Amino acid sequence: MRFLHTADLHLGKVLNDVSLLPDQAYILDQILSAAQREKVDAVLIAGDIYQRSAPQAEAVALFDRFITQLAGLGLPAFVISGNHDSAARVSYFSSLVKSAGIYISERFDGMLQHVSLQDAYGPLTVWMLPYLRPSAVRRYFPGETITNHQEAVEAILRHAPIDPAGRNILLAHEFITGSETSDSEEPIVGGLDGIAASVFDCFDYAALGHIHKPQKIRRESLRYAGSPLKYSFSEAAYPKSVSIADVREKGTVAVRTVALSPLRDLRLIEGLMSELMAMDYSEDYLWVTVRDELVPPDAGVRLSVNFPNMMRLSVVNSRTKQDLDITAAENIENKTVTELFSDFYRLQNNGQAPGPAHRKEIEKILEKMEEMPYEAD
């Protein structure tokens, strides 16, 4: 059975006041084409469907279009919620769309959701583990010690009827200790959400989400597909892709990647004003660094003629001796609650970042909020 694995769509993402919805629509069409071209049997989407827990209508419509197209092609899709998503919103109509072969993680009730499939090699089970805070798991296993994400996941897997002799695929949205991160992911809170890779040893293929850089962890079949687009300038140097996993007989999995080409790339460029102005016109999203000793006062205006989607403009020379960013900060709507708290804390404490204790406390507050009954807007 052949799976296409992607994750971290972050539909509705805004980068420096620019909506990326047109870019996201373009890349979803590419993913759909890749699924058809590769003749996959199913699509795995490992969390962070949306950028915000309350996504805008346009983002919801875009995901609806994508899922409807998959269903129209007869391609089953398995979807879990991530830390940016509202599990309640993502799981709307999950029972109804099962009939179309669309399986969406439902609100956790103590059991690990799974779907049984069949191919030429026999039965295969897809297990769906959405992002869960330890408190959401602890209530279902009162006799166990669950203080962090690893203990929570271990408890869930321990109580799931997983047959280690059978073929098992997992979708999970977790931070695996040792993975390479980027600036566009939500900061790790005091290390409490790190999970050892060995926790997932019983799965033939683990389709992971949360980390935006495509990478394997310890083995080829424990893999982050990465985000389909670059969502921060720390990601500028590495290309984006989807993963294709061919799961054959027990223990035999072949994994490869299929490259994605964005509508507009996100790049870093630098040089003297004369060099920059001599470059080809580009509508890519750019961070431009000027290295002139005397920078013209209208440098930004002049450069925007060549680079209309310039997002950041910096100056580095012998006088600044460092990167001086002279553009506005990223839109506040694009930040998570944890990031906003960190910004506020720094503002109130002369730039000092909050420590693990502060981050742990804000996590407790967020957990309590998630436990409150959900009401529609």
Wavefront OBJ file of the C-alpha trace (Angstrom):
o trace
v 0.000 0.000 0.000
v 1.351 3.397 -0.963
v 0.824 6.478 1.213
v 1.470 10.166 0.583
v 2.477 11.832 3.850
v 2.260 15.566 4.456
v 1.720 17.776 7.508
v 1.759 21.304 8.927
v -0.358 22.972 6.258
v -0.981 25.982 8.547
v -3.783 27.210 6.318
v -4.451 30.875 6.968
v -0.825 31.647 7.818
v 0.126 35.321 7.635
v 3.783 36.237 7.174
v 4.728 39.882 7.713
v 1.152 41.003 7.063
v 0.954 38.962 3.831
v -1.714 36.257 3.594
v -0.276 33.024 2.215
v -3.643 31.564 1.217
v -2.966 31.899 -2.569
v 0.407 30.168 -2.078
v -1.245 27.464 0.019
v -3.949 26.865 -2.593
v -1.214 26.487 -5.220
v 0.782 23.983 -3.151
v -2.299 21.925 -2.246
v -2.960 21.545 -5.966
v 0.608 20.273 -6.334
v 0.076 17.760 -3.524
v -3.112 16.576 -5.219
v -1.258 16.171 -8.521
v 1.537 14.252 -6.778
v -1.018 11.901 -5.209
v -2.459 11.160 -8.652
v 0.901 10.894 -10.408
v 2.332 8.563 -7.761
v -0.856 6.462 -7.734
v -1.053 6.505 -3.956
v -3.674 4.502 -2.075
v -4.204 7.054 0.708
v -3.092 10.463 1.976
v -1.833 11.055 5.534
v -2.063 14.603 6.983
v -0.277 14.744 10.332
v -1.722 17.809 12.037
v -1.650 21.614 12.111
v -4.241 21.889 9.392
v -4.810 25.526 10.293
v -2.600 28.293 11.627
v -5.092 29.221 14.336
v -7.513 27.259 16.503
v -10.283 29.525 15.177
v -9.381 29.647 11.467
v -10.817 32.212 9.105
v -13.561 31.118 6.715
v -11.215 31.250 3.694
v -8.808 28.767 5.312
v -11.639 26.365 6.147
v -12.990 26.649 2.591
v -9.547 25.880 1.167
v -9.157 22.714 3.228
v -12.727 21.700 2.390
v -11.913 22.055 -1.329
v -8.757 19.941 -0.962
v -10.467 17.155 0.978
v -13.436 17.159 -1.408
v -11.049 16.750 -4.346
v -9.351 13.791 -2.645
v -12.702 12.167 -1.993
v -13.723 12.811 -5.601
v -10.664 10.877 -6.762
v -11.542 8.006 -4.468
v -8.442 8.609 -2.330
v -8.901 7.924 1.392
v -7.435 10.596 3.672
v -6.407 10.334 7.306
v -6.283 13.638 9.178
v -5.300 14.473 12.760
v -5.338 17.775 14.634
v -2.102 19.464 15.742
v -1.164 21.914 18.473
v -2.313 24.870 16.337
v -5.721 23.301 15.704
v -8.915 23.111 17.704
v -9.686 19.393 17.903
v -13.401 20.225 18.145
v -13.387 22.314 14.970
v -11.238 19.908 12.954
v -13.451 16.956 13.892
v -16.747 18.577 12.798
v -18.751 16.074 10.717
v -16.001 13.440 11.142
v -18.616 10.685 11.486
v -20.405 11.826 8.337
v -17.349 12.044 6.062
v -16.147 8.541 6.948
v -18.526 7.264 4.290
v -16.454 9.184 1.718
v -13.204 7.636 2.964
v -12.135 10.715 4.934
v -11.029 9.776 8.454
v -10.555 12.710 10.831
v -9.324 12.350 14.411
v -12.160 12.844 16.855
v -11.983 14.323 20.333
v -9.983 11.961 22.510
v -12.072 9.639 24.705
v -9.316 7.454 26.128
v -9.022 5.198 23.097
v -6.619 5.499 20.184
v -8.686 5.856 17.016
v -7.805 3.422 14.246
v -8.941 2.255 10.815
v -8.365 -1.205 9.337
v -7.354 -1.535 5.683
v -6.582 -4.466 3.416
v -4.161 -4.961 0.523
v -2.320 -7.785 -1.234
v -0.140 -8.342 1.851
v -3.081 -8.646 4.229
v -4.532 -6.383 6.929
v -2.981 -3.025 7.810
v -4.058 -0.690 10.609
v -3.774 3.108 10.557
v -3.634 4.594 14.074
v -4.455 8.277 14.621
v -2.854 10.161 17.525
v -3.782 13.882 17.529
v -1.838 16.404 19.582
v -2.895 16.006 23.225
v -1.793 17.769 26.376
v -0.953 15.466 29.315
v -3.974 16.714 31.288
v -6.320 15.572 28.507
v -4.857 12.060 28.758
v -4.462 11.892 32.544
v -8.211 11.951 33.233
v -8.674 8.662 31.344
v -5.884 6.816 33.151
v -6.206 7.981 36.785
v -3.978 5.235 38.159
v -0.949 6.220 36.054
v 1.692 8.907 36.437
v 1.333 11.278 33.485
v 3.257 14.528 33.854
v 4.635 15.071 30.337
v 3.978 14.237 26.702
v 6.078 11.083 26.632
v 4.240 9.565 29.586
v 0.918 10.564 27.995
v 1.747 8.923 24.651
v 3.151 5.809 26.344
v -0.074 5.431 28.342
v -2.236 5.777 25.221
v -0.214 3.213 23.281
v -0.112 0.833 26.242
v -3.912 0.761 26.396
v -4.409 0.490 22.606
v -5.055 -2.966 21.081
v -1.980 -2.802 18.830
v -0.847 -6.138 17.393
v 2.965 -5.864 17.066
v 2.966 -8.815 14.652
v 0.685 -6.957 12.257
v 1.395 -3.975 10.024
v 0.786 -0.694 11.796
v 0.920 2.906 10.538
v 0.791 5.853 12.952
v -0.135 9.486 12.434
v 1.182 11.644 15.276
v 1.815 15.314 15.921
v 4.673 15.325 18.390
v 8.169 16.668 19.001
v 10.696 13.828 18.812
v 13.799 14.574 20.847
v 16.767 15.242 18.561
v 14.790 16.509 15.563
v 15.926 19.676 13.779
v 13.577 22.599 14.335
v 13.034 25.997 12.698
v 11.740 29.396 13.808
v 8.200 28.843 12.544
v 7.324 26.128 15.060
v 5.843 26.862 18.458
v 8.664 26.883 21.059
v 9.200 23.779 23.126
v 7.876 24.414 26.616
v 10.623 23.547 29.066
v 11.354 20.309 27.229
v 8.105 18.802 28.562
v 6.790 17.804 25.146
v 9.882 15.945 23.929
v 9.353 12.250 23.148
v 11.985 9.561 22.612
v 11.930 7.997 19.149
v 11.834 4.518 20.704
v 8.236 5.114 21.829
v 7.160 4.498 18.226
v 9.221 1.357 17.580
v 6.102 -0.801 17.200
v 4.973 1.050 14.064
v 6.109 0.115 10.577
v 5.749 3.744 9.497
v 5.232 6.784 11.729
v 3.882 9.775 9.788
v 4.897 12.711 11.961
v 3.875 16.343 12.047
v 4.986 19.393 14.092
v 8.533 19.924 12.794
v 8.702 21.905 9.550
v 11.975 20.535 8.189
v 11.576 17.230 6.297
v 13.700 14.630 8.062
v 13.956 11.077 9.284
v 14.491 10.268 12.965
v 16.735 7.238 13.585
v 15.173 5.256 10.726
v 13.714 6.051 7.317
v 10.213 5.064 8.379
v 10.028 7.429 11.376
v 9.645 10.636 9.465
v 8.581 14.265 9.483
v 7.171 15.213 6.088
v 7.736 18.867 6.961
v 5.523 21.787 6.015
v 4.724 22.086 2.284
v 5.786 25.755 2.298
v 8.564 27.738 3.978
v 7.005 29.568 6.907
v 10.066 31.387 8.249
v 13.371 32.625 6.881
v 15.161 29.962 8.932
v 13.691 27.495 6.411
v 15.003 29.322 3.350
v 17.923 26.957 2.768
v 16.067 23.670 2.505
v 13.526 22.519 -0.084
v 10.032 21.273 0.647
v 8.503 17.941 -0.296
v 5.959 15.258 0.510
v 6.961 11.756 1.573
v 5.891 8.630 -0.287
v 5.865 5.441 1.811
v 5.437 2.026 0.203
v 4.383 -0.408 2.915
v 4.732 -3.990 1.784
v 4.997 -7.115 3.930
v 5.609 -6.719 7.655
v 8.864 -4.822 8.296
v 9.338 -3.735 4.672
v 8.841 -0.029 4.022
v 10.414 2.006 1.226
v 10.390 5.781 1.655
v 11.231 8.553 -0.779
v 10.338 12.207 -1.233
v 8.670 14.158 -4.033
v 9.758 17.781 -4.334
v 7.269 20.660 -4.181
v 7.709 23.948 -6.069
v 6.054 26.999 -4.494
v 4.210 29.742 -6.296
v 6.680 32.168 -4.693
v 9.840 31.000 -2.973
v 11.068 32.437 0.339
v 14.730 33.478 0.029
v 17.581 35.452 1.553
v 19.595 37.754 -0.711
v 22.331 40.257 0.113
v 24.848 42.580 -1.498
v 25.595 46.186 -2.356
v 22.729 48.321 -3.623
v 24.221 48.303 -7.122
v 24.398 44.486 -7.085
v 20.871 44.099 -5.741
v 19.399 46.497 -8.270
v 21.122 44.577 -11.072
v 19.409 41.316 -10.070
v 16.458 39.968 -12.034
v 12.957 41.055 -11.064
v 11.438 38.580 -8.586
v 8.080 38.191 -6.858
v 9.532 35.780 -4.302
v 9.225 36.567 -0.599
v 12.612 38.045 0.253
v 14.735 39.128 3.169
v 17.128 41.620 1.584
v 20.358 42.569 3.340
v 22.156 45.716 2.125
v 25.908 45.889 2.772
v 26.676 49.463 1.641
v 28.516 51.700 4.089
v 26.221 54.562 3.097
v 22.708 53.281 2.543
v 20.414 55.581 0.527
v 17.435 56.821 2.562
v 15.071 55.534 -0.130
v 16.710 52.084 -0.318
v 13.491 50.287 0.547
v 11.494 52.085 -2.150
v 14.138 51.473 -4.795
v 14.496 47.797 -3.935
v 10.725 47.228 -3.890
v 10.661 48.022 -7.623
v 12.784 44.926 -8.233
v 11.339 42.916 -5.351
v 7.658 43.824 -4.788
v 7.224 41.073 -2.175
v 10.255 42.065 -0.094
v 9.319 41.192 3.494
v 12.357 42.356 5.401
v 15.139 44.815 4.727
v 18.302 44.758 6.816
v 21.565 46.687 6.874
v 24.892 45.107 7.753
v 28.076 47.188 7.515
v 31.083 48.248 9.594
v 28.996 50.787 11.494
v 26.068 48.566 12.424
v 28.369 45.516 12.871
v 25.221 43.440 13.055
v 21.927 42.809 11.336
v 19.672 45.853 11.755
v 16.140 44.969 10.693
v 14.262 48.051 9.528
v 10.897 46.491 8.733
v 7.876 45.768 10.899
v 7.587 42.637 13.020
v 5.393 39.718 12.049
v 1.646 40.248 12.393
v 0.337 39.587 15.891
v -2.391 37.294 14.522
v 0.297 34.914 13.349
v 1.648 34.243 16.844
v 0.577 31.521 19.237
v -0.639 32.222 22.763
v 2.695 31.028 24.150
v 4.614 33.366 21.836
v 2.391 36.317 22.764
v 2.942 35.598 26.449
v 6.710 35.487 25.877
v 6.607 38.827 24.044
v 4.579 40.433 26.837
v 6.889 39.020 29.504
v 9.971 40.423 27.750
v 8.273 43.802 27.461
v 7.610 43.873 31.191
v 11.020 42.529 32.238
v 13.597 44.519 30.251
v 13.930 41.955 27.494
v 14.431 38.935 29.759
v 12.755 35.799 28.415
v 10.356 33.789 30.599
v 11.878 30.769 32.302
v 10.651 27.136 32.364
v 8.483 27.806 35.439
v 6.660 30.650 33.698
v 6.145 28.601 30.550
v 4.890 25.669 32.593
v 2.350 27.930 34.301
v 0.999 29.299 31.029
v 0.679 25.716 29.778
v -1.424 24.853 32.830
v -3.719 27.786 32.087
v -4.069 26.713 28.460
v -4.849 23.158 29.558
v -7.615 24.392 31.866
v -9.069 26.473 29.046
v -9.109 23.447 26.745
v -10.962 21.446 29.378
v -13.791 24.009 29.502
v -16.958 23.132 27.520
v -16.631 24.262 23.923
v -19.044 26.895 22.600
v -19.242 28.024 18.998
v -18.357 31.619 18.175
l 1 2 3 4 5 6 7 8 9 10 11 12 13 14 15 16 17 18 19 20 21 22 23 24 25 26 27 28 29 30 31 32 33 34 35 36 37 38 39 40 41 42 43 44 45 46 47 48 49 50 51 52 53 54 55 56 57 58 59 60 61 62 63 64 65 66 67 68 69 70 71 72 73 74 75 76 77 78 79 80 81 82 83 84 85 86 87 88 89 90 91 92 93 94 95 96 97 98 99 100 101 102 103 104 105 106 107 108 109 110 111 112 113 114 115 116 117 118 119 120 121 122 123 124 125 126 127 128 129 130 131 132 133 134 135 136 137 138 139 140 141 142 143 144 145 146 147 148 149 150 151 152 153 154 155 156 157 158 159 160 161 162 163 164 165 166 167 168 169 170 171 172 173 174 175 176 177 178 179 180 181 182 183 184 185 186 187 188 189 190 191 192 193 194 195 196 197 198 199 200 201 202 203 204 205 206 207 208 209 210 211 212 213 214 215 216 217 218 219 220 221 222 223 224 225 226 227 228 229 230 231 232 233 234 235 236 237 238 239 240 241 242 243 244 245 246 247 248 249 250 251 252 253 254 255 256 257 258 259 260 261 262 263 264 265 266 267 268 269 270 271 272 273 274 275 276 277 278 279 280 281 282 283 284 285 286 287 288 289 290 291 292 293 294 295 296 297 298 299 300 301 302 303 304 305 306 307 308 309 310 311 312 313 314 315 316 317 318 319 320 321 322 323 324 325 326 327 328 329 330 331 332 333 334 335 336 337 338 339 340 341 342 343 344 345 346 347 348 349 350 351 352 353 354 355 356 357 358 359 360 361 362 363 364 365 366 367 368 369 370 371 372 373 374 375 376 377
